[in-house]
Amino acid sequence: MDRPLRLGIAGLGTVGASLARLVTARAQTYALRAGRPIEIAAVCARDRSKDRGVDLSGAQWFDDPVALASQAEIDVFVELVGGSEGAALDSVKAALNRGLTVVTANKALLAHHGVSLARLAHKKGATILFEAAVAGGIPIIKTMREALRGNATSRVYGILNGTCNYMLTRMEKEGIAFEDVLADAQRLGYAEADPTFDIGGFDAAHKLAILTSLAFGCEIDLESIFVEGISSVTTADIEAAEELGYRIKLLAVAQRTESGIEQRVHPTMIPAASALAQIDGVTNAVAIDTDLLGSILLAGPGAGGDATASAVLSDVIDAARGVRLPALGVEPARLAPYKRARMRAHEGGYYIRLSVLDQVGAFASIARRMAENQISLESIVQRRREGEADDETRPVILITHETTEAAVRKALDAVSRDGHLRGEPRMIRIESLS
C-alpha cells in the first residue's frame, strides 16, 4: 500500500475533534477506500490539554494555523478555523502556495475569497475541496461539480440554514412567538448568543453564493444577493400561510433569467404539498432544476460534528486518491463575470399583510393602487386575531397573482402615502416551485 496521506488539521472544535476521532477509529476502513493509509501528522488548537476523545500525542502541535500550513510535513491542510479573514485566509493561502491540497468547511472564506483562492490554487497546481462548506453532510458540492456536469442548471434553491428552519417549524407547529422560539434555540445551542448571522439570512447567503458559481459557471458575487431574514415573520403570517395551503421557509434561490442571474434569500411561502415544505427542524435541503434530469432534491443534516466531518472525510479520501478538479467546476480563467438580474424584476405571487385604518375610502384606495400597477388580486381576507389589532384598524391579507416585485413595492408605497395604513406593510414572496 502507498505511503500514508498526512493530514494537518487546523481547528479542533466540534468538527475537527470529530474528524480526528473518525480518522483514528476507522483507519483500516478509510485506508481501503482511499487506497492508502490516512494519518494525522499535525494539528493546531488553542488548548492542548483539552480531552477531545482521541489520542493526538503522535501529531506535531502548532499554536498558529499559518505556521502549520507553512511548516508541517503534510499533504493535505484541513482548515476548520472559521472566519473569512485573518488566520483562516492566511493559512489557506500559505498551504496553496506550497502546492498542498486544502480541505475546508469555511463558507465565509469561500464566499468572500473563493475566486482569488481558486486562481491561486490553479497557479500553484494545488486543489481546494469544500464539500463541508455548504449544507453540512449533504453531498451537494460533489453532485453539482461532478455528477451534473452533463446538465444545464436553470435554478438552484433550498433551505440552507438549520437555525431558521428549526425556528419556523416550531412557530408553526407550536404557535410560539418569534422571540420565545429564538430564546429556546439559543438555550439548545442551535442559535448563537448573537443570532444575526443566522436569522438575518447571511449564513444562507454565503452558501448560496458558492452554489450559484457552481450552478452557472460564474464568479462568486456575495454582494449581489438580496438578503432578508425571518425576524419579521409572525405567528399570524404562519397561520395565514397554513390556511392558504402554504408553509413559510427561509429560502435561498439562484436562477438564470433573461437579464442575468438572480440571487435572493428571504422568507417564502411554498406549497404545503411540495417536498421542500416537508423539511422540518434543523434539516437542510437543496433542489436543482436541470434540463436533462428535471428537478432533484437532496436533504439531510446541515450541521453537527459527525455530519460535517463526513463531508470533510469525503474530500480527504478524494485527495488521497488524487482527484483533482477546478475548485469552482471550471478553470478560474473560464469563470464568466457575474451578471446581476435586478431583484425587483422578480416575478411571482405575493402575500401582503396590511393593518388598515378603519376609515372611509381605505379599501377603495388599496384596490385603486393595485389596479394602477396592473396587480391582479387572487384573494382579499380580513383576519383578526386576539390582541393583533385595535378598534381603529383592520388586519387585511392580500394574495396577488403573478406580478413583479417592482409593481408590488410601488403600489404599497402609494398606499402608505395615502395615509390608510398603520405601520409598514408586510410582504412575503410566494414560490410555486414548478
One Martini backbone bead per residue (centre of mass of N, CA, C, O) as a GRO file, in nm:
protein
  434
    1MET     BB    1   0.100   0.033   0.018
    2ASP     BB    2   0.099   0.342   0.026
    3ARG     BB    3   0.173   0.612   0.158
    4PRO     BB    4   0.068   0.822   0.371
    5LEU     BB    5  -0.170   1.053   0.440
    6ARG     BB    6  -0.105   1.382   0.550
    7LEU     BB    7  -0.249   1.559   0.812
    8GLY     BB    8  -0.360   1.902   0.870
    9ILE     BB    9  -0.527   2.034   1.160
   10ALA     BB   10  -0.719   2.335   1.181
   11GLY     BB   11  -0.904   2.273   1.431
   12LEU     BB   12  -1.065   2.133   1.749
   13GLY     BB   13  -1.354   2.123   1.742
   14THR     BB   14  -1.628   1.965   1.668
   15VAL     BB   15  -1.521   1.880   1.383
   16GLY     BB   16  -1.221   1.820   1.434
   17ALA     BB   17  -1.263   1.602   1.652
   18SER     BB   18  -1.435   1.414   1.481
   19LEU     BB   19  -1.227   1.367   1.262
   20ALA     BB   20  -1.003   1.246   1.442
   21ARG     BB   21  -1.167   1.006   1.546
   22LEU     BB   22  -1.235   0.874   1.271
   23VAL     BB   23  -0.949   0.836   1.157
   24THR     BB   24  -0.865   0.650   1.396
   25ALA     BB   25  -1.107   0.435   1.421
   26ARG     BB   26  -1.115   0.403   1.071
   27ALA     BB   27  -0.843   0.336   0.930
   28GLN     BB   28  -0.895   0.078   0.756
   29THR     BB   29  -1.135   0.174   0.591
   30TYR     BB   30  -0.999   0.432   0.468
   31ALA     BB   31  -0.762   0.287   0.333
   32LEU     BB   32  -0.933   0.129   0.131
   33ARG     BB   33  -1.080   0.381   0.001
   34ALA     BB   34  -0.797   0.544  -0.059
   35GLY     BB   35  -0.535   0.341  -0.102
   36ARG     BB   36  -0.441   0.463   0.182
   37PRO     BB   37  -0.325   0.587   0.446
   38ILE     BB   38  -0.449   0.789   0.723
   39GLU     BB   39  -0.290   1.066   0.889
   40ILE     BB   40  -0.207   1.256   1.177
   41ALA     BB   41   0.055   1.498   1.176
   42ALA     BB   42  -0.111   1.774   1.240
   43VAL     BB   43  -0.195   2.039   1.479
   44CYS     BB   44  -0.444   2.300   1.580
   45ALA     BB   45  -0.480   2.462   1.906
   46ARG     BB   46  -0.541   2.634   2.194
   47ASP     BB   47  -0.590   2.351   2.358
   48ARG     BB   48  -0.391   2.079   2.456
   49SER     BB   49  -0.553   1.954   2.721
   50LYS     BB   50  -0.797   1.876   2.588
   51ASP     BB   51  -1.058   1.647   2.571
   52ARG     BB   52  -1.131   1.472   2.244
   53GLY     BB   53  -1.132   1.147   2.227
   54VAL     BB   54  -0.817   1.151   2.130
   55ASP     BB   55  -0.501   1.053   2.023
   56LEU     BB   56  -0.241   1.324   1.962
   57SER     BB   57   0.067   1.261   2.040
   58GLY     BB   58   0.178   1.201   1.733
   59ALA     BB   59   0.139   1.497   1.679
   60GLN     BB   60   0.204   1.800   1.561
   61TRP     BB   61   0.218   2.107   1.730
   62PHE     BB   62   0.030   2.414   1.691
   63ASP     BB   63  -0.058   2.763   1.745
   64ASP     BB   64  -0.048   2.822   1.426
   65PRO     BB   65  -0.195   2.785   1.123
   66VAL     BB   66   0.029   2.907   0.944
   67ALA     BB   67   0.258   2.728   1.045
   68LEU     BB   68   0.135   2.464   0.962
   69ALA     BB   69   0.104   2.531   0.655
   70SER     BB   70   0.422   2.604   0.620
   71GLN     BB   71   0.583   2.350   0.798
   72ALA     BB   72   0.443   2.099   0.776
   73GLU     BB   73   0.441   1.744   0.712
   74ILE     BB   74   0.217   1.760   0.449
   75ASP     BB   75  -0.064   1.710   0.210
   76VAL     BB   76  -0.311   1.814   0.396
   77PHE     BB   77  -0.515   2.100   0.456
   78VAL     BB   78  -0.732   2.152   0.737
   79GLU     BB   79  -0.983   2.399   0.754
   80LEU     BB   80  -1.140   2.484   1.099
   81VAL     BB   81  -1.150   2.791   1.200
   82GLY     BB   82  -1.276   3.027   1.056
   83GLY     BB   83  -1.355   3.275   0.866
   84SER     BB   84  -1.261   3.530   0.617
   85GLU     BB   85  -1.007   3.598   0.782
   86GLY     BB   86  -0.696   3.581   0.875
   87ALA     BB   87  -0.602   3.271   0.960
   88ALA     BB   88  -0.764   3.131   0.743
   89LEU     BB   89  -0.657   3.280   0.492
   90ASP     BB   90  -0.349   3.259   0.546
   91SER     BB   91  -0.332   2.946   0.561
   92VAL     BB   92  -0.444   2.879   0.283
   93LYS     BB   93  -0.235   3.032   0.122
   94ALA     BB   94   0.012   2.880   0.230
   95ALA     BB   95  -0.072   2.601   0.125
   96LEU     BB   96  -0.102   2.674  -0.177
   97ASN     BB   97   0.194   2.777  -0.214
   98ARG     BB   98   0.288   2.463  -0.163
   99GLY     BB   99   0.070   2.270  -0.320
  100LEU     BB  100  -0.160   2.199  -0.145
  101THR     BB  101  -0.423   2.048  -0.018
  102VAL     BB  102  -0.748   2.186   0.045
  103VAL     BB  103  -0.967   2.156   0.330
  104THR     BB  104  -1.300   2.299   0.372
  105ALA     BB  105  -1.580   2.455   0.586
  106ASN     BB  106  -1.559   2.766   0.470
  107LYS     BB  107  -1.796   2.976   0.355
  108ALA     BB  108  -1.689   3.264   0.401
  109LEU     BB  109  -1.422   3.238   0.254
  110LEU     BB  110  -1.550   3.163  -0.027
  111ALA     BB  111  -1.748   3.402  -0.063
  112HIS     BB  112  -1.502   3.619  -0.054
  113HIS     BB  113  -1.234   3.421  -0.190
  114GLY     BB  114  -1.278   3.193  -0.404
  115VAL     BB  115  -1.154   3.304  -0.669
  116SER     BB  116  -0.865   3.374  -0.571
  117LEU     BB  117  -0.807   3.085  -0.464
  118ALA     BB  118  -0.847   2.938  -0.732
  119ARG     BB  119  -0.615   3.086  -0.876
  120LEU     BB  120  -0.391   2.998  -0.687
  121ALA     BB  121  -0.424   2.695  -0.719
  122HIS     BB  122  -0.373   2.688  -1.025
  123LYS     BB  123  -0.088   2.815  -1.018
  124LYS     BB  124   0.021   2.581  -0.794
  125GLY     BB  125  -0.120   2.295  -0.832
  126ALA     BB  126  -0.371   2.295  -0.659
  127THR     BB  127  -0.638   2.217  -0.413
  128ILE     BB  128  -0.997   2.267  -0.356
  129LEU     BB  129  -1.202   2.143  -0.088
  130PHE     BB  130  -1.582   2.191   0.007
  131GLU     BB  131  -1.826   2.009   0.103
  132ALA     BB  132  -1.873   2.138   0.409
  133ALA     BB  133  -1.968   2.445   0.334
  134VAL     BB  134  -2.250   2.309   0.232
  135ALA     BB  135  -2.494   2.148   0.401
  136GLY     BB  136  -2.291   1.974   0.534
  137GLY     BB  137  -2.362   1.632   0.465
  138ILE     BB  138  -2.446   1.719   0.192
  139PRO     BB  139  -2.362   1.623  -0.150
  140ILE     BB  140  -2.366   1.903  -0.333
  141ILE     BB  141  -2.091   1.963  -0.460
  142LYS     BB  142  -2.042   1.695  -0.604
  143THR     BB  143  -2.300   1.699  -0.768
  144MET     BB  144  -2.241   1.970  -0.924
  145ARG     BB  145  -1.929   1.922  -1.009
  146GLU     BB  146  -1.990   1.615  -1.128
  147ALA     BB  147  -2.279   1.472  -1.181
  148LEU     BB  148  -2.388   1.753  -1.354
  149ARG     BB  149  -2.202   1.814  -1.614
  150GLY     BB  150  -2.436   1.734  -1.841
  151ASN     BB  151  -2.590   1.980  -1.730
  152ALA     BB  152  -2.834   2.234  -1.717
  153THR     BB  153  -2.883   2.508  -1.504
  154SER     BB  154  -3.160   2.720  -1.381
  155ARG     BB  155  -3.188   2.619  -1.068
  156VAL     BB  156  -3.115   2.701  -0.718
  157TYR     BB  157  -3.257   2.569  -0.407
  158GLY     BB  158  -3.320   2.630  -0.043
  159ILE     BB  159  -3.242   2.501   0.281
  160LEU     BB  160  -2.950   2.655   0.459
  161ASN     BB  161  -3.082   2.696   0.762
  162GLY     BB  162  -3.142   2.540   1.061
  163THR     BB  163  -3.230   2.759   1.257
  164CYS     BB  164  -3.468   2.875   1.093
  165ASN     BB  165  -3.619   2.607   1.052
  166TYR     BB  166  -3.666   2.548   1.347
  167MET     BB  167  -3.826   2.806   1.415
  168LEU     BB  168  -4.056   2.782   1.203
  169THR     BB  169  -4.156   2.506   1.295
  170ARG     BB  170  -4.238   2.590   1.587
  171MET     BB  171  -4.426   2.820   1.516
  172GLU     BB  172  -4.626   2.633   1.369
  173LYS     BB  173  -4.669   2.376   1.570
  174GLU     BB  174  -4.680   2.576   1.859
  175GLY     BB  175  -4.729   2.895   1.847
  176ILE     BB  176  -4.458   3.047   1.868
  177ALA     BB  177  -4.290   3.311   1.921
  178PHE     BB  178  -4.006   3.437   1.805
  179GLU     BB  179  -3.864   3.517   2.076
  180ASP     BB  180  -3.906   3.238   2.215
  181VAL     BB  181  -3.770   3.050   2.004
  182LEU     BB  182  -3.495   3.187   2.016
  183ALA     BB  183  -3.432   3.127   2.311
  184ASP     BB  184  -3.439   2.819   2.272
  185ALA     BB  185  -3.217   2.800   2.054
  186GLN     BB  186  -2.995   2.910   2.240
  187ARG     BB  187  -3.019   2.698   2.469
  188LEU     BB  188  -2.966   2.447   2.252
  189GLY     BB  189  -2.743   2.564   2.027
  190TYR     BB  190  -2.871   2.674   1.743
  191ALA     BB  191  -2.805   2.960   1.861
  192GLU     BB  192  -2.653   3.237   1.906
  193ALA     BB  193  -2.614   3.502   2.100
  194ASP     BB  194  -2.562   3.618   1.808
  195PRO     BB  195  -2.811   3.559   1.549
  196THR     BB  196  -2.781   3.732   1.285
  197PHE     BB  197  -2.646   3.542   1.074
  198ASP     BB  198  -2.897   3.360   1.065
  199ILE     BB  199  -3.175   3.534   1.086
  200GLY     BB  200  -3.065   3.740   0.852
  201GLY     BB  201  -2.944   3.534   0.605
  202PHE     BB  202  -2.620   3.519   0.575
  203ASP     BB  203  -2.551   3.222   0.578
  204ALA     BB  204  -2.717   3.147   0.326
  205ALA     BB  205  -2.571   3.345   0.133
  206HIS     BB  206  -2.293   3.213   0.134
  207LYS     BB  207  -2.391   2.943   0.015
  208LEU     BB  208  -2.525   3.053  -0.242
  209ALA     BB  209  -2.276   3.176  -0.379
  210ILE     BB  210  -2.146   2.899  -0.435
  211LEU     BB  211  -2.376   2.761  -0.595
  212THR     BB  212  -2.391   2.966  -0.825
  213SER     BB  213  -2.116   2.913  -0.947
  214LEU     BB  214  -2.164   2.608  -1.005
  215ALA     BB  215  -2.429   2.637  -1.177
  216PHE     BB  216  -2.307   2.897  -1.387
  217GLY     BB  217  -1.997   2.959  -1.418
  218CYS     BB  218  -1.937   3.189  -1.206
  219GLU     BB  219  -1.868   3.432  -1.021
  220ILE     BB  220  -1.852   3.537  -0.711
  221ASP     BB  221  -2.144   3.735  -0.557
  222LEU     BB  222  -2.239   3.836  -0.257
  223GLU     BB  223  -2.342   4.143  -0.295
  224SER     BB  224  -2.597   4.051  -0.496
  225ILE     BB  225  -2.761   3.958  -0.256
  226PHE     BB  226  -3.073   3.922  -0.145
  227VAL     BB  227  -3.150   4.005   0.206
  228GLU     BB  228  -3.386   3.831   0.428
  229GLY     BB  229  -3.516   3.767   0.719
  230ILE     BB  230  -3.727   3.630   1.004
  231SER     BB  231  -3.807   3.856   1.226
  232SER     BB  232  -4.101   3.942   1.082
  233VAL     BB  233  -4.223   3.678   1.146
  234THR     BB  234  -4.541   3.559   1.225
  235THR     BB  235  -4.800   3.373   1.340
  236ALA     BB  236  -5.000   3.503   1.144
  237ASP     BB  237  -4.851   3.422   0.887
  238ILE     BB  238  -4.849   3.114   0.938
  239GLU     BB  239  -5.157   3.080   0.954
  240ALA     BB  240  -5.221   3.194   0.675
  241ALA     BB  241  -5.056   2.994   0.514
  242GLU     BB  242  -5.212   2.741   0.598
  243GLU     BB  243  -5.491   2.833   0.485
  244LEU     BB  244  -5.353   2.866   0.181
  245GLY     BB  245  -5.135   2.616   0.142
  246TYR     BB  246  -4.876   2.696   0.318
  247ARG     BB  247  -4.524   2.743   0.385
  248ILE     BB  248  -4.265   2.881   0.581
  249LYS     BB  249  -3.944   2.966   0.438
  250LEU     BB  250  -3.605   2.993   0.419
  251LEU     BB  251  -3.501   3.099   0.103
  252ALA     BB  252  -3.265   2.999  -0.143
  253VAL     BB  253  -3.203   3.173  -0.463
  254ALA     BB  254  -3.095   3.067  -0.796
  255GLN     BB  255  -3.137   3.228  -1.124
  256ARG     BB  256  -3.190   3.226  -1.458
  257THR     BB  257  -3.217   3.502  -1.673
  258GLU     BB  258  -3.241   3.727  -1.929
  259SER     BB  259  -3.072   3.955  -1.738
  260GLY     BB  260  -2.959   3.718  -1.545
  261ILE     BB  261  -2.870   3.669  -1.207
  262GLU     BB  262  -3.059   3.554  -0.935
  263GLN     BB  263  -3.024   3.649  -0.584
  264ARG     BB  264  -3.194   3.504  -0.287
  265VAL     BB  265  -3.298   3.579   0.060
  266HIS     BB  266  -3.612   3.458   0.205
  267PRO     BB  267  -3.912   3.454   0.294
  268THR     BB  268  -4.138   3.174   0.200
  269MET     BB  269  -4.405   3.060   0.014
  270ILE     BB  270  -4.491   2.716   0.004
  271PRO     BB  271  -4.621   2.441  -0.085
  272ALA     BB  272  -4.734   2.203   0.136
  273ALA     BB  273  -4.697   1.953  -0.082
  274SER     BB  274  -4.412   1.987  -0.100
  275ALA     BB  275  -4.106   1.859  -0.037
  276LEU     BB  276  -3.976   2.113   0.098
  277ALA     BB  277  -4.205   2.153   0.318
  278GLN     BB  278  -4.106   1.882   0.486
  279ILE     BB  279  -3.871   2.044   0.601
  280ASP     BB  280  -3.753   2.008   0.927
  281GLY     BB  281  -3.589   2.175   1.140
  282VAL     BB  282  -3.229   2.134   1.097
  283THR     BB  283  -3.275   2.073   0.816
  284ASN     BB  284  -3.154   2.039   0.491
  285ALA     BB  285  -3.209   2.166   0.141
  286VAL     BB  286  -3.156   2.087  -0.216
  287ALA     BB  287  -3.244   2.222  -0.533
  288ILE     BB  288  -3.231   2.113  -0.888
  289ASP     BB  289  -3.261   2.254  -1.208
  290THR     BB  290  -3.274   2.060  -1.506
  291ASP     BB  291  -3.274   1.945  -1.838
  292LEU     BB  292  -3.239   1.618  -1.800
  293LEU     BB  293  -3.359   1.559  -1.484
  294GLY     BB  294  -3.474   1.799  -1.372
  295SER     BB  295  -3.571   1.770  -1.044
  296ILE     BB  296  -3.363   1.774  -0.753
  297LEU     BB  297  -3.331   1.632  -0.409
  298LEU     BB  298  -3.144   1.726  -0.115
  299ALA     BB  299  -3.124   1.577   0.218
  300GLY     BB  300  -3.008   1.687   0.553
  301PRO     BB  301  -2.766   1.752   0.758
  302GLY     BB  302  -2.630   2.092   0.819
  303ALA     BB  303  -2.493   1.991   1.091
  304GLY     BB  304  -2.236   1.887   1.283
  305GLY     BB  305  -1.980   1.692   1.348
  306ASP     BB  306  -2.029   1.426   1.178
  307ALA     BB  307  -2.156   1.552   0.925
  308THR     BB  308  -1.915   1.737   0.851
  309ALA     BB  309  -1.692   1.522   0.866
  310SER     BB  310  -1.799   1.354   0.633
  311ALA     BB  311  -1.733   1.569   0.416
  312VAL     BB  312  -1.434   1.592   0.474
  313LEU     BB  313  -1.364   1.291   0.421
  314SER     BB  314  -1.437   1.289   0.125
  315ASP     BB  315  -1.208   1.484   0.047
  316VAL     BB  316  -0.969   1.324   0.160
  317ILE     BB  317  -1.010   1.073  -0.019
  318ASP     BB  318  -0.979   1.220  -0.283
  319ALA     BB  319  -0.691   1.314  -0.228
  320ALA     BB  320  -0.567   1.029  -0.198
  321ARG     BB  321  -0.666   0.961  -0.511
  322GLY     BB  322  -0.610   1.233  -0.690
  323VAL     BB  323  -0.832   1.432  -0.705
  324ARG     BB  324  -0.876   1.682  -0.976
  325LEU     BB  325  -1.041   1.996  -0.951
  326PRO     BB  326  -1.192   2.262  -1.004
  327ALA     BB  327  -1.319   2.441  -0.758
  328LEU     BB  328  -1.568   2.580  -0.961
  329GLY     BB  329  -1.562   2.354  -1.220
  330VAL     BB  330  -1.373   2.569  -1.355
  331GLU     BB  331  -1.156   2.749  -1.476
  332PRO     BB  332  -1.093   3.059  -1.367
  333ALA     BB  333  -1.072   3.190  -1.662
  334ARG     BB  334  -1.383   3.066  -1.729
  335LEU     BB  335  -1.526   3.251  -1.557
  336ALA     BB  336  -1.797   3.428  -1.546
  337PRO     BB  337  -1.924   3.709  -1.516
  338TYR     BB  338  -2.132   3.861  -1.308
  339LYS     BB  339  -2.488   3.891  -1.381
  340ARG     BB  340  -2.727   4.101  -1.267
  341ALA     BB  341  -3.048   4.063  -1.152
  342ARG     BB  342  -3.303   4.237  -1.067
  343MET     BB  343  -3.504   4.189  -0.803
  344ARG     BB  344  -3.758   4.366  -0.905
  345ALA     BB  345  -3.807   4.150  -1.151
  346HIS     BB  346  -3.943   3.957  -0.998
  347GLU     BB  347  -4.164   3.677  -1.042
  348GLY     BB  348  -4.480   3.651  -0.864
  349GLY     BB  349  -4.631   3.591  -0.584
  350TYR     BB  350  -4.813   3.761  -0.304
  351TYR     BB  351  -4.794   3.839   0.036
  352ILE     BB  352  -5.011   4.075   0.213
  353ARG     BB  353  -4.985   4.275   0.512
  354LEU     BB  354  -5.235   4.482   0.667
  355SER     BB  355  -5.300   4.785   0.859
  356VAL     BB  356  -5.619   4.914   0.844
  357LEU     BB  357  -5.788   5.185   0.857
  358ASP     BB  358  -6.109   5.276   0.985
  359GLN     BB  359  -6.195   5.423   0.682
  360VAL     BB  360  -6.296   5.603   0.438
  361GLY     BB  361  -6.149   5.464   0.135
  362ALA     BB  362  -5.934   5.246   0.191
  363PHE     BB  363  -6.010   5.005  -0.001
  364ALA     BB  364  -6.024   5.171  -0.259
  365SER     BB  365  -5.728   5.258  -0.258
  366ILE     BB  366  -5.598   4.981  -0.274
  367ALA     BB  367  -5.732   4.889  -0.538
  368ARG     BB  368  -5.627   5.123  -0.713
  369ARG     BB  369  -5.319   5.079  -0.675
  370MET     BB  370  -5.316   4.798  -0.794
  371ALA     BB  371  -5.432   4.867  -1.072
  372GLU     BB  372  -5.213   5.078  -1.157
  373ASN     BB  373  -4.997   4.810  -1.134
  374GLN     BB  374  -5.120   4.546  -1.252
  375ILE     BB  375  -5.265   4.404  -0.997
  376SER     BB  376  -5.380   4.087  -0.928
  377LEU     BB  377  -5.628   3.952  -0.719
  378GLU     BB  378  -5.703   3.652  -0.560
  379SER     BB  379  -5.724   3.771  -0.253
  380ILE     BB  380  -5.933   3.888   0.032
  381VAL     BB  381  -5.852   3.915   0.387
  382GLN     BB  382  -6.008   3.934   0.701
  383ARG     BB  383  -5.808   3.937   1.003
  384ARG     BB  384  -5.863   3.851   1.356
  385ARG     BB  385  -5.660   3.855   1.631
  386GLU     BB  386  -5.596   3.836   1.940
  387GLY     BB  387  -5.425   4.140   1.990
  388GLU     BB  388  -5.353   4.252   1.692
  389ALA     BB  389  -5.589   4.470   1.702
  390ASP     BB  390  -5.769   4.746   1.697
  391ASP     BB  391  -6.055   4.948   1.647
  392GLU     BB  392  -5.893   5.118   1.405
  393THR     BB  393  -5.826   4.837   1.272
  394ARG     BB  394  -5.758   4.612   0.980
  395PRO     BB  395  -5.675   4.304   0.901
  396VAL     BB  396  -5.504   4.247   0.582
  397ILE     BB  397  -5.508   4.006   0.310
  398LEU     BB  398  -5.305   3.966   0.022
  399ILE     BB  399  -5.333   3.789  -0.295
  400THR     BB  400  -5.142   3.751  -0.569
  401HIS     BB  401  -5.069   3.738  -0.866
  402GLU     BB  402  -4.858   3.746  -1.096
  403THR     BB  403  -4.573   3.961  -1.045
  404THR     BB  404  -4.385   4.233  -0.958
  405GLU     BB  405  -4.193   4.376  -0.724
  406ALA     BB  406  -4.206   4.663  -0.826
  407ALA     BB  407  -4.516   4.685  -0.825
  408VAL     BB  408  -4.566   4.627  -0.527
  409ARG     BB  409  -4.394   4.853  -0.406
  410LYS     BB  410  -4.536   5.088  -0.546
  411ALA     BB  411  -4.819   5.036  -0.430
  412LEU     BB  412  -4.743   5.048  -0.123
  413ASP     BB  413  -4.632   5.331  -0.123
  414ALA     BB  414  -4.900   5.464  -0.204
  415VAL     BB  415  -5.074   5.362   0.031
  416SER     BB  416  -4.905   5.497   0.251
  417ARG     BB  417  -4.941   5.792   0.145
  418ASP     BB  418  -5.261   5.788   0.185
  419GLY     BB  419  -5.310   5.707   0.505
  420HIS     BB  420  -5.434   5.383   0.559
  421LEU     BB  421  -5.194   5.302   0.752
  422ARG     BB  422  -5.044   5.093   1.003
  423GLY     BB  423  -4.755   5.077   0.942
  424GLU     BB  424  -4.589   4.834   0.776
  425PRO     BB  425  -4.583   4.650   0.524
  426ARG     BB  426  -4.619   4.295   0.454
  427MET     BB  427  -4.394   4.079   0.261
  428ILE     BB  428  -4.438   3.760   0.085
  429ARG     BB  429  -4.317   3.533  -0.108
  430ILE     BB  430  -4.422   3.320  -0.383
  431GLU     BB  431  -4.355   2.973  -0.455
  432SER     BB  432  -4.425   2.715  -0.677
  433LEU     BB  433  -4.175   2.517  -0.778
  434SER     BB  434  -4.214   2.460  -1.108
   0.00000   0.00000   0.00000
